[in-house]
Amino acid sequence: MGGCAGRRLSDSEGEEANPALRPPPQDRQGTHWKNAVGFWLLGLCNNFSYVVMLSAAHDILSHQRAPGNQSHAVLLADILPTLVIKLLAPLGLHLLPYSPRVLTSGVCAAGSFILVAFSHSVGISLCGVVLASISSGLGEVTFLSLTAFYPRAVISWWSSGTGGAGLLGALSYLGLTQAGLSPQHTLLSMLGIPALLLASYFLLLTSPGPQDPGGEGEADTAARQPLINSEAPEWKPGSSSHLSLQERWTVFKGLLCYIVPLVLVYFAEYFINQGLFELLFFRNTFLSHAQQYRWYQMLYQAGVFASRSSLRCCHIRHTWALALLQCLNLAFLLADVWLSFLPSIYLVFLIILYEGLLGGAAYVNTFHNIALETSSEHREFAMATTCISDTLGISLSGLLALPLHDFLCQLS
């Protein structure tokens, strides 16, 4: 049944003690697929609006003949609201019920489309970027926290949906504008995406009932060491609201072995994307500079989508290895920008596809491992806290990648 998650979570407490209330197997199978599709659509819609709106903001800023440094303003408007939301989330966001959070995320996404579509100034366009950032950041914290009340398999579906958003968002905006629609009409035609997000949450997700939280493929759980040692009483939905500051600090310290590698993965990944993509230019090819850049972006998004959808095929326990490989990618491509030793753009295509595979794998495996190794009462808090990793890595990379990009441009 649909409805308010906050209400559903509290209503389900009494069901846990009564095995007679468990649905028959066929109903459980239907529930599994409703939740799987629901979380996939939530991941798609949450990131889709952000991807499309950001592309449109750049288009409209260029049509308004904004000065070149406005691209830096777009980047700040894009990342700072999400960073603030994710920094504050572990401190008090859990006090706000899920339904108001989801409504706020949907309204902000719709507002970003409308503001940018009807924008006649740089300031209004940047406000649209800010709303998209708020929607995406609040949505990611909310929906990843919500996975704590469902079987762990939904983490894979959520991650796959977020990966698909990069591909489908970029392709749909590019396709509609290439077909002759103006950026304004393209944005207005996509107002159904926030509506689909709300429908997926309120109408498609089922009540978190007495399900097996492990889902499929969790046979190795017993062999894993928990992030913290806890003899906690039986978990009930909403109990993470009552964690003491000492408990939160203990959980956070246990999460550092996953937070730090994910920060490094995203730092290296976005350092490449923001600082090096435009400088990886090959003259001995039929592709123009702009076309090469678009291919880099598309191959990166394809890699992210594939690896964020790969959890059922491949589980990676040691995510620090992914961080190391991504940093090696950064060093290799930076050396090529400096020395120009790669003979063919197709080698760069392979490296960028590989970059996306590493980034997507780090994301989905980090949250999957946390779901496995965190006790039930701490899982909601752990998911919300770890959300900061990607945004922090992107922010740090932006601080360094943009000045380095300008410096390398001056040398060429």
KENUKOL-527706 format. One record per residue: residue in one letter; x, y, z of N, C-alpha, C in turn. Coordinates in steps of 0.1 Angstrom, whole numbers, padded with zeros to 4 digits, always signed. Atoms other than C-alpha are relative to their C-alpha. Example, Ala and Ser with C-alpha at 12.3 -4.5 7.8 and 13.67 -1.06 7.14 Angstrom:
% residues 2
A+0009-0012+0000+0123-0045+0078+0009+0012+0000S-0009-0011+0000+0137-0011+0071-0008+0011+0008
% end
This chain:
% residues 412
M+0008-0012+0000+0000+0000+0000+0009+0012+0000G-0007-0012+0000+0011+0036-0005-0002+0008+0012G+0003-0009-0011+0011+0065+0018+0013+0005+0007C-0011-0007-0007+0034+0083+0043+0009-0010+0006A-0010+0009-0006+0066+0065+0051+0001+0001+0015G-0001-0003-0015+0068+0081+0085-0011-0008+0007R+0011+0007-0006+0033+0067+0093+0002-0015-0002R-0002+0014+0002+0041+0033+0077+0010-0006+0009L-0011+0005-0008+0073+0029+0096-0005-0003+0014S+0004+0002-0014+0056+0033+0130-0011-0010+0000D+0011+0010+0000+0025+0012+0120+0006-0014+0000S-0005+0013+0003+0047-0017+0111+0006-0007+0013E-0007+0006-0011+0062-0022+0146-0007-0011+0006G+0008+0011-0006+0034-0043+0159-0001-0012-0008E+0001+0012+0008+0036-0067+0130+0011-0009+0002E-0012+0008+0000+0071-0079+0137-0001-0012+0009A+0001+0010-0010+0061-0100+0167-0009-0011-0004N+0010+0009+0003+0034-0119+0149+0003-0007-0013P-0003+0007+0013+0046-0145+0123-0012-0002-0008A+0012+0003+0008+0010-0151+0113-0004+0011-0010L+0003-0011+0009+0009-0117+0097+0009+0000-0013R-0008+0001+0012+0036-0127+0071-0008-0003-0012P+0008+0003+0012+0022-0126+0036+0005-0013-0006P-0004+0012+0007+0022-0158+0015+0011+0003-0010P-0012-0002+0009+0052-0164-0008-0003+0008-0012Q+0003-0007+0012+0035-0151-0039-0002+0015+0002D+0001-0014-0004+0026-0119-0021+0014+0006+0003R-0014-0005-0003+0062-0115-0009+0007+0002-0013Q-0006-0002+0013+0074-0119-0045-0005+0012-0006G+0005-0012+0006+0051-0092-0057+0004+0012+0008T-0005-0011-0008+0061-0070-0028+0015+0003-0004H-0014-0001+0004+0098-0076-0037+0001+0008-0013W-0002-0007+0013+0093-0064-0073-0006+0014+0001K+0005-0014-0002+0072-0034-0063+0010+0009+0006N-0010-0008-0006+0099-0022-0040+0012+0001-0009A-0012-0001+0009+0127-0030-0065-0003+0010-0011V+0003-0009+0011+0110-0011-0093-0002+0014+0007G+0001-0013-0007+0101+0017-0068+0013+0007+0003F-0013-0006-0003+0136+0022-0057+0008+0003-0012W-0006-0003+0012+0149+0020-0092-0005+0013-0006L+0006-0013+0005+0125+0048-0103+0004+0012+0009L-0004-0011-0009+0134+0068-0072+0014+0005-0003G-0014-0003+0004+0171+0066-0081+0000+0008-0013L+0000-0006+0013+0163+0075-0117-0005+0014+0000C+0006-0014+0000+0140+0105-0110+0009+0009+0009N-0008-0009-0008+0162+0118-0082+0012+0007-0007N-0012-0005+0007+0193+0122-0104-0003+0005-0014F+0004-0004+0013+0175+0126-0137-0003+0015-0001S+0003-0014+0000+0161+0160-0129+0012+0009+0001Y-0013-0008-0002+0195+0172-0117+0009+0000-0012V-0008+0001+0012+0213+0160-0148-0005+0009-0011V+0007-0007+0011+0188+0175-0173+0001+0015+0003M+0001-0014-0003+0184+0208-0154+0014+0007-0001L-0014-0006+0000+0222+0214-0151+0004+0002-0014S-0003-0002+0015+0226+0209-0189-0007+0012-0005A+0008-0011+0005+0198+0233-0195+0005+0013+0005A-0005-0012-0006+0212+0259-0171+0012+0005-0008H-0012-0004+0008+0245+0259-0191-0005+0006-0014D+0005-0005+0013+0225+0263-0224-0005+0014+0002I+0007-0013-0001+0204+0292-0211+0010+0011+0004L-0011-0009-0003+0235+0309-0195+0007+0005-0012S-0007-0004+0013+0252+0308-0229-0009+0008-0009H+0009-0008+0008+0221+0322-0246-0001+0014+0006Q+0001-0013-0006+0221+0350-0221+0013+0008-0001R-0013-0006+0001+0257+0357-0230+0007+0004+0013A-0006-0002-0013+0268+0353-0194+0015-0001-0002P-0014+0001+0001+0305+0359-0188+0006-0014+0003G-0005+0013-0001+0328+0329-0189+0001-0006+0014N-0002+0005-0013+0334+0327-0152-0013-0004+0007Q+0012+0005-0006+0297+0319-0147+0000-0015+0001S-0001+0014-0001+0306+0283-0153+0004-0004+0015H-0004+0003-0013+0323+0284-0119-0012+0003+0010A+0012-0003-0008+0291+0300-0104-0010-0012-0001V+0009+0012+0001+0271+0271-0118+0005-0011+0008L-0006+0011-0007+0295+0246-0103-0003+0002+0015L+0002-0003-0015+0292+0263-0068-0015-0002+0003A+0014+0001-0002+0254+0265-0071-0005-0015-0001D+0003+0014+0002+0254+0229-0081+0004-0009+0012I-0006+0009-0010+0275+0214-0053-0002+0005+0015L+0001-0005-0014+0272+0237-0022-0012-0003+0007P+0013+0003-0008+0235+0232-0013+0000-0015+0004T-0001+0014-0003+0240+0194-0016+0010-0003+0012L-0010+0002-0011+0271+0196+0006-0005+0004+0014V+0005-0005-0013+0254+0216+0033-0011-0010+0005I+0010+0010-0004+0224+0192+0033+0006-0013+0006K-0006+0013-0004+0246+0161+0036+0008+0002+0013L-0007-0002-0012+0267+0177+0063-0009+0001+0012L+0009-0001-0011+0237+0185+0084-0009-0012+0003A+0010+0011-0001+0217+0153+0077+0003-0009+0012P-0002+0009-0011+0234+0131+0104-0004+0007+0013L+0003-0008-0012+0227+0159+0130-0014+0001+0004G+0014-0002-0003+0190+0163+0127-0010-0003-0010L+0010+0002+0011+0174+0154+0094-0009-0012+0004H+0008+0011-0004+0162+0122+0110-0013+0004+0008L+0011-0004-0008+0138+0142+0131-0012+0004-0009L+0010-0004+0009+0118+0152+0100-0005-0013-0007P+0006+0012+0006+0094+0124+0087+0004-0001-0015Y-0004+0002+0014+0101+0109+0053-0009+0007-0010S+0009-0006+0010+0070+0122+0035+0002+0014-0002P-0003-0014+0003+0077+0159+0040+0013+0002-0008R-0013-0001+0007+0113+0153+0028-0002-0003-0014V+0002+0004+0014+0101+0135-0003-0008+0011-0008L+0008-0011+0006+0075+0162-0010+0009+0012-0003T-0009-0011+0002+0102+0189-0006+0009-0003-0012S-0008+0003+0012+0125+0171-0030-0007+0001-0013G+0008+0000+0012+0098+0167-0056-0003+0015-0004V+0004-0014+0003+0087+0204-0053+0013+0007-0005C-0012-0007+0004+0123+0216-0056+0005-0004-0014A-0003+0004+0014+0129+0195-0087-0009+0006-0010A+0009-0007+0010+0098+0209-0104+0003+0015+0000G-0003-0014+0000+0107+0244-0093+0013+0003-0008S-0012-0002+0008+0142+0240-0108-0003+0000-0015F+0003+0000+0014+0127+0231-0142-0007+0013-0004I+0008-0012+0004+0102+0260-0141+0009+0013+0000L-0008-0012-0001+0127+0286-0129+0010+0001-0012V-0009-0001+0011+0153+0277-0155-0007+0002-0014A+0008-0001+0013+0127+0274-0183-0004+0014-0003F+0005-0014+0002+0114+0309-0178+0010+0010+0005S-0010-0009-0005+0147+0324-0167+0003+0011-0011H-0004-0011+0009+0156+0358-0182+0013+0007+0006S-0012-0006-0006+0187+0365-0160+0008-0012+0006V-0010+0009-0006+0218+0347-0147-0004-0004+0014G+0004+0003-0014+0205+0350-0111-0011-0010+0001I+0011+0010+0000+0173+0331-0118+0004-0013-0004S-0005+0013+0004+0191+0304-0137+0008-0007+0011L-0008+0006-0011+0215+0299-0108-0009-0004+0011C+0010+0005-0010+0185+0297-0084-0006-0013-0004G+0005+0013+0005+0172+0269-0106+0010-0011+0003V-0010+0010-0003+0205+0251-0102+0001-0003+0015V+0001+0002-0015+0203+0256-0064-0011-0009+0004L+0011+0008-0003+0169+0241-0063+0002-0015-0004A-0003+0013+0005+0180+0211-0084+0010-0007+0010S-0010+0006-0009+0210+0206-0060-0007-0004+0013I+0007+0004-0012+0187+0207-0030-0008-0012-0002S+0009+0012+0003+0163+0182-0046+0009-0013+0000S-0008+0012+0002+0191+0158-0055+0007-0004+0014G-0007+0003-0013+0210+0161-0021-0010-0006+0010L+0010+0004-0009+0179+0158+0000-0006-0013-0003G+0006+0012+0005+0165+0130-0021+0010-0012+0003E-0010+0011-0002+0198+0109-0019+0001-0004+0015V+0000+0003-0015+0200+0112+0019-0013-0007+0004T+0013+0006-0004+0163+0104+0023-0002-0014-0005F+0003+0013+0005+0161+0074+0000+0010-0010+0004L-0010+0010-0006+0194+0058+0011-0003-0003+0014S+0004+0003-0014+0182+0062+0047-0012-0010+0000L+0012+0009+0001+0149+0046+0037+0003-0014-0003T-0004+0014+0003+0167+0015+0024+0002-0008+0013A-0002+0008-0013+0174+0006+0061-0013-0007+0004F+0013+0006-0004+0137-0004+0064-0005-0010-0010Y+0003+0010+0011+0137-0027+0033+0011-0010-0001P-0011+0010+0003+0156-0058+0022+0011+0007-0007R-0013-0006+0005+0192-0050+0013+0000+0001-0015A+0000+0000+0014+0185-0058-0023-0004+0013-0007V+0004-0013+0006+0169-0024-0028+0011+0009-0002I-0012-0008+0002+0203-0008-0025+0005-0001-0014S-0005+0003+0014+0213-0024-0058-0010+0007-0010W+0009-0006+0009+0181-0012-0075+0001+0015+0000W-0002-0015-0001+0185+0024-0062+0012+0004-0007S-0013-0004+0007+0221+0025-0074-0001-0001-0015S+0002+0001+0015+0211+0012-0108-0008+0011-0006G+0008-0012+0004+0185+0039-0111+0007+0013-0001T-0008-0012+0000+0209+0066-0102+0010+0000-0012G-0009+0001+0011+0233+0053-0128-0007+0002-0013G+0008-0001+0013+0206+0051-0155-0004+0015-0002A+0004-0014+0002+0197+0088-0148+0011+0008-0007G-0011-0007+0008+0231+0100-0161-0001-0002-0015L+0001+0003+0014+0226+0082-0194-0013+0005-0006L+0013-0004+0006+0189+0088-0199-0003+0015+0001G+0001-0014-0001+0190+0123-0186+0007+0008-0011A-0008-0007+0010+0217+0134-0209-0005-0003-0014L+0005+0004+0013+0203+0115-0239-0013+0007-0003S+0014-0006+0003+0167+0128-0235+0001+0015-0002Y-0001-0014+0002+0178+0164-0232+0006+0003-0013L-0007-0001+0013+0202+0161-0261-0010-0003-0012G+0009+0005+0011+0176+0142-0282-0011+0010-0003L+0011-0009+0002+0147+0166-0276+0005+0014-0006T-0005-0012+0005+0168+0197-0282+0005-0001-0015Q-0004+0002+0014+0183+0182-0314-0012-0002-0009A+0012+0002+0008+0148+0174-0325-0007+0013-0003G+0006-0013+0004+0140+0211-0326-0006+0007+0012L+0006-0007-0011+0126+0218-0291+0010+0010+0006S-0008-0010-0007+0139+0249-0273+0003-0006+0014P-0003+0005-0014+0156+0243-0239-0012+0003+0009Q+0012-0003-0008+0125+0260-0224-0011-0011-0001H+0011+0010+0002+0100+0236-0239+0005-0014+0004T-0005+0013-0004+0123+0206-0233-0001-0001+0015L+0001+0000-0014+0124+0215-0196-0015-0002+0005L+0014+0000-0004+0086+0220-0193-0006-0014-0004S+0005+0014+0003+0080+0186-0210+0005-0010+0010M-0005+0010-0009+0100+0169-0183-0005+0003+0015L+0006-0002-0013+0079+0182-0154-0007-0013+0006G+0005+0013-0004+0065+0146-0153+0010-0008+0009I-0010+0008-0008+0098+0134-0137-0002+0002+0015P+0003-0002-0014+0091+0150-0103-0013-0007+0004A+0012+0007-0003+0056+0137-0104+0002-0015+0001L-0003+0014+0000+0069+0102-0112+0007-0004+0013L-0007+0002-0012+0092+0105-0082-0010-0001+0012L+0010+0000-0011+0063+0113-0059-0009-0012-0001A+0009+0012+0002+0041+0085-0074+0008-0012+0004S-0007+0012-0004+0069+0060-0069+0001-0002+0015Y-0001+0001-0014+0072+0068-0033-0013-0002+0007F+0013+0001-0007+0036+0073-0023-0009-0012-0005L+0010+0010+0006+0019+0047-0046+0007-0013-0002L-0006+0013+0004+0045+0020-0055+0007-0007+0012L-0007+0006-0011+0066+0014-0024-0011-0006+0010T+0008+0006-0010+0050-0010+0001+0004+0003+0014S-0003-0002-0014+0049-0008+0039+0012-0009+0003P-0011+0009-0005+0082-0020+0054-0005-0010+0010G+0005+0009-0009+0068-0051+0069+0010-0010+0005P-0009+0010-0005+0083-0082+0085+0007-0008-0010Q-0007+0007+0011+0105-0091+0056+0014-0004+0005D-0014+0004-0002+0139-0108+0056+0009+0011-0005P-0008-0011+0005+0163-0078+0055+0012-0004-0008G-0012+0004+0007+0190-0098+0040-0002-0001-0015G+0003+0002+0014+0173-0105+0007+0008-0012-0005E-0007+0011+0006+0192-0127-0017+0015+0002+0000G-0014+0000+0001+0228-0136-0018+0007+0005+0012E-0006-0005-0012+0236-0127+0018+0006-0011+0009A-0004+0012-0008+0250-0161+0029+0014+0003+0007D-0013-0002-0006+0284-0146+0036+0000+0010+0012T+0001-0010-0011+0271-0121+0062+0006-0004+0013A-0005+0004-0013+0280-0142+0092+0015+0000+0001A-0014+0000+0000+0316-0143+0082+0006+0014+0001R-0005-0014+0000+0319-0105+0081+0000+0005+0015Q-0001-0006-0013+0330-0084+0111-0010+0013-0001P+0008-0012+0000+0304-0057+0121+0008+0012+0002L-0007-0013-0001+0314-0021+0119+0002+0004+0015I-0002-0003-0014+0308-0017+0156-0006-0012+0008N+0006+0011-0009+0302-0043+0184-0011+0005+0008S+0013-0005-0007+0267-0040+0197-0008-0011+0004E+0009+0009-0005+0245-0060+0219-0014+0007+0001A+0012-0009+0000+0215-0038+0209-0012-0009+0001P+0013+0007+0000+0179-0048+0216-0005-0001-0014E+0006+0002+0013+0157-0058+0188-0004+0013-0006W+0002-0013+0007+0155-0030+0162-0015+0002-0003K+0013-0004+0004+0123-0011+0156+0001+0012-0008P-0001-0011+0009+0117+0014+0128+0000+0013+0008G-0001-0013-0007+0126+0049+0139+0009+0001+0012S-0008+0000-0012+0149+0038+0167+0013+0008-0001S-0013-0008+0002+0179+0056+0151-0002+0014+0005S+0002-0014-0004+0163+0089+0161+0005+0002+0015H-0003-0001-0014+0172+0081+0197+0014-0004+0003L-0014+0003-0002+0209+0073+0192+0006+0012+0008S-0007-0010-0008+0231+0092+0217+0011+0005-0009L-0011-0005+0007+0259+0114+0205+0012-0009+0000Q-0011+0009-0001+0284+0088+0217-0002-0012-0010E+0003+0011+0009+0267+0061+0197+0002+0005-0015R-0002-0005+0013+0267+0083+0166+0015+0002-0003W-0015-0001+0002+0304+0090+0170+0006-0013-0002T-0006+0014+0002+0312+0053+0174-0004-0005-0013V+0004+0004+0013+0292+0045+0143+0008+0007-0011F-0007-0008+0010+0309+0073+0124+0015-0005-0001K-0014+0005+0001+0344+0060+0133+0001-0013-0007G+0000+0012+0007+0334+0026+0121-0002+0001-0014L+0003-0002+0014+0323+0040+0088+0011+0006-0008L-0011-0007+0007+0356+0058+0080+0007-0010-0010C-0007+0009+0009+0370+0026+0064-0008+0000-0014Y+0008+0000+0013+0342+0031+0037-0001+0015-0005I+0001-0014+0004+0339+0069+0037+0012+0005-0007V-0012-0005+0005+0375+0077+0031+0003-0005-0015P-0002+0004+0014+0379+0054+0000-0010+0006-0010L+0010-0005+0009+0346+0067-0015+0003+0015-0003V-0004-0014+0002+0358+0103-0010+0011+0001-0010L-0011+0001+0009+0390+0094-0028-0004-0003-0014V+0005+0004+0013+0372+0077-0056-0006+0012-0008Y+0007-0011+0006+0350+0107-0063+0009+0012-0002F-0010-0011+0002+0379+0132-0058+0007-0003-0013A-0007+0003+0012+0399+0114-0085-0009+0000-0013E+0009+0001+0012+0369+0108-0108-0004+0014-0005Y+0004-0013+0004+0357+0144-0108+0012+0009-0003F-0012-0008+0004+0392+0158-0110+0003-0003-0015I-0001+0004+0014+0394+0139-0143-0011+0007-0008N+0011-0005+0008+0360+0150-0154+0000+0015-0001Q+0000-0015+0000+0363+0187-0144+0012+0006-0005G-0012-0006+0003+0399+0193-0150+0007-0005-0012L-0008+0006+0010+0412+0170-0177-0008-0003-0013F+0008+0004+0012+0383+0161-0201+0003+0009-0012E-0001-0010+0011+0386+0193-0222+0014+0000-0005L-0014+0000+0004+0424+0189-0223+0005-0013-0007L-0004+0013+0007+0424+0153-0237-0005+0001-0014F+0005-0003+0014+0421+0166-0273+0010-0007-0010F-0008+0007+0011+0433+0145-0303-0004+0007-0013R+0003-0006+0013+0437+0162-0336+0000-0010-0012N-0001+0010+0011+0443+0130-0356-0012-0009+0000T+0013+0007+0000+0406+0120-0355-0010+0008-0007F+0011-0007+0007+0374+0128-0373-0009+0007+0009L+0008-0007-0010+0358+0140-0341+0005+0014+0003S-0004-0014-0004+0357+0177-0333+0003+0000+0015H-0003-0001-0014+0368+0189-0299-0012-0002+0009A+0013+0001-0007+0332+0193-0287-0005-0015+0000Q+0005+0014+0001+0323+0158-0300+0008-0010+0008Q-0009+0009-0009+0353+0142-0282-0005+0002+0014Y+0005-0003-0014+0341+0159-0250-0013-0008+0003R+0013+0007-0002+0306+0145-0254+0001-0015+0000W-0003+0015-0001+0319+0110-0261+0006-0004+0013Y-0006+0003-0013+0340+0112-0229-0012-0001+0010Q+0011+0000-0010+0309+0121-0209-0009-0012-0002M+0009+0011+0002+0287+0095-0225+0006-0014+0004L-0007+0012-0004+0313+0067-0220+0001-0001+0015Y-0001-0001-0015+0318+0078-0184-0014-0004+0006Q+0013+0003-0006+0280+0077-0177-0004-0015-0003A+0002+0014+0003+0278+0043-0195+0007-0010+0010G-0008+0008-0010+0305+0029-0172-0007+0000+0014V+0007-0002-0013+0287+0043-0141-0012-0009+0001F+0013+0007+0000+0254+0028-0151+0003-0015+0001A-0003+0015+0000+0269-0007-0158+0004-0005+0014S-0006+0005-0013+0288-0009-0125-0010+0002+0011R+0010-0001-0010+0260+0005-0104-0011-0010-0001S+0010+0010+0002+0238-0022-0118+0006-0014+0002S-0008+0013+0001+0264-0050-0113+0000-0008+0014L-0002+0006-0013+0259-0059-0076-0004-0014+0001R+0004+0014+0000+0241-0091-0083+0010-0009-0006C-0011+0008+0007+0271-0103-0104+0013+0001+0007C-0013-0002-0005+0300-0089-0085-0001+0008+0013H-0001-0007-0013+0305-0080-0048+0014+0003+0003I-0014-0004-0003+0336-0060-0038+0001+0004+0014R-0001-0003-0014+0345-0061-0002+0010+0011+0003H-0011-0010-0003+0377-0040-0002-0001+0012-0009T+0002-0011+0009+0366-0007-0017+0012+0009-0001W-0013-0008+0001+0400+0009-0009+0007-0003-0013A-0007+0003+0012+0413-0010-0039-0006+0008-0012L+0006-0009+0010+0388+0009-0061+0006+0014+0000A-0006-0014-0001+0401+0042-0047+0014+0000-0005L-0014+0000+0005+0437+0032-0054+0000+0000-0016L+0001+0001+0014+0428+0022-0090-0004+0014-0007Q+0005-0013+0006+0409+0055-0096+0011+0011+0001C-0011-0010-0001+0438+0076-0083+0011-0003-0010L-0009+0003+0011+0461+0057-0107-0005+0005-0013N+0006-0005+0012+0437+0066-0135+0003+0015-0001L-0002-0015+0000+0440+0103-0125+0015+0003-0003A-0014-0002+0002+0478+0101-0124+0004-0002-0015F-0004+0004+0014+0480+0084-0158-0006+0011-0010L+0006-0009+0010+0456+0108-0176+0006+0014+0002L-0007-0012-0003+0473+0138-0159+0013+0000-0007A-0013+0001+0006+0506+0126-0172-0002+0001-0016D+0003-0001+0014+0491+0123-0207-0003+0014-0004V+0003-0014+0003+0477+0158-0206+0014+0008-0001W-0012-0007-0001+0512+0170-0197+0010-0004-0011L-0010+0005+0009+0533+0148-0221-0006-0004-0013S+0006+0004+0013+0508+0137-0248+0006-0012-0006F-0006+0012+0005+0521+0102-0251-0010-0011-0005L+0009+0010+0005+0489+0083-0259-0002+0002-0015P+0001-0001+0015+0487+0076-0297-0014+0001-0005S+0013+0001+0006+0450+0072-0301-0011+0004+0011I+0011-0004-0008+0418+0086-0287-0008-0012+0005Y+0008+0012-0005+0403+0050-0284+0006-0005+0012L-0005+0004-0013+0427+0043-0256-0005+0008+0011V+0007-0009-0010+0413+0073-0238-0014-0004+0003F+0014+0005-0001+0378+0060-0245+0000-0011+0010L+0000+0012-0008+0387+0027-0228+0003+0004+0015I-0004-0004-0013+0403+0045-0198-0012+0007+0007I+0012-0008-0006+0372+0068-0193-0011-0010+0003L+0010+0010-0004+0348+0038-0195+0004-0007+0012Y-0005+0006-0012+0370+0021-0169-0002+0009+0012E+0002-0010-0011+0369+0053-0148-0015-0001+0005G+0014+0001-0004+0331+0051-0148-0004-0013+0007L+0002+0013-0007+0331+0014-0139+0005+0000+0014L-0005-0001-0014+0353+0021-0109-0009+0008+0009G+0008-0009-0008+0332+0050-0097-0013-0006+0004G+0013+0006-0003+0299+0032-0100+0001-0012+0010A-0002+0012-0009+0313+0000-0083+0003+0005+0014A-0003-0005-0013+0327+0020-0054-0013+0005+0007Y+0012-0005-0006+0293+0037-0048-0009-0012+0005V+0009+0010-0003+0271+0006-0049+0005-0010+0011N-0006+0009-0009+0295-0017-0030+0002+0006+0014T-0001-0007-0013+0301+0009-0003-0013-0001+0008F+0013+0001-0007+0264+0011+0006-0004-0014+0003H+0004+0014-0002+0259-0026+0002+0008-0006+0012N-0008+0005-0011+0288-0034+0026-0005+0006+0013I+0005-0007-0012+0275-0008+0051-0013-0007+0005A+0012+0006-0004+0241-0024+0050+0002-0014+0006L-0004+0013-0006+0257-0058+0057+0006+0001+0014E-0008+0000-0012+0279-0047+0085-0004+0009+0011T+0005-0009-0010+0259-0022+0104-0012-0006+0007S+0012+0006-0007+0234-0033+0131-0013+0008-0005S+0013-0006+0005+0197-0026+0123-0003+0013+0005E+0004-0013-0007+0193+0002+0148+0009+0012-0005H-0009-0011+0005+0223+0021+0133+0000+0002-0015R-0001+0001+0015+0217+0014+0096-0005+0013-0006E+0006-0012+0006+0195+0045+0089+0010+0011+0001F-0010-0010-0003+0221+0068+0105+0012-0002-0008A-0012+0003+0007+0250+0051+0088-0002+0003-0015M+0003-0004+0014+0234+0055+0053+0000+0015-0002A+0000-0015+0001+0227+0092+0059+0014+0006+0001T-0013-0006-0003+0262+0098+0072+0009-0002-0012T-0009+0004+0011+0280+0080+0043-0003+0008-0013C+0004-0008+0011+0261+0101+0018+0009+0012-0003I-0008-0011+0002+0285+0129+0023+0012-0003-0008S-0013+0004+0007+0314+0110+0007+0001+0005-0014D-0001-0004+0014+0306+0116-0029+0001+0015-0002T+0000-0015+0001+0298+0153-0025+0012+0006+0005L-0012-0005-0005+0328+0159-0004+0012-0002-0010G-0011+0002+0010+0351+0143-0030-0002+0009-0012I+0002-0009+0012+0335+0163-0058+0004+0014+0004S-0004-0013-0004+0339+0195-0038+0015+0002+0001L-0014-0001-0001+0375+0189-0030+0007+0000-0014S-0005+0001+0014+0382+0180-0067-0002+0013-0007G+0003-0013+0006+0365+0212-0078+0010+0011+0004L-0010-0010-0005+0388+0233-0056+0013-0001-0007L-0014+0002+0006+0419+0218-0072-0001-0001-0016A+0001+0003+0014+0407+0208-0107-0001+0013-0009L+0002-0012+0008+0395+0242-0119+0013+0009-0001P-0012-0008+0002+0427+0262-0111+0011-0008-0008L-0009+0008+0008+0448+0233-0126-0003+0000-0014H+0005-0001+0014+0427+0233-0157+0004+0013-0006D-0004-0013+0006+0433+0270-0162+0015+0001-0002F-0014-0001+0001+0470+0266-0155+0005-0008-0012L-0004+0009+0012+0474+0237-0181-0004+0007-0013C+0004-0007+0012+0454+0258-0206+0010+0011-0004Q-0009-0011+0003+0479+0286-0203+0013-0006-0005L-0012+0006+0005+0508+0262-0210-0001-0005-0014S+0002+0006+0014+0492+0248-0242-0001+0011-0010
% end
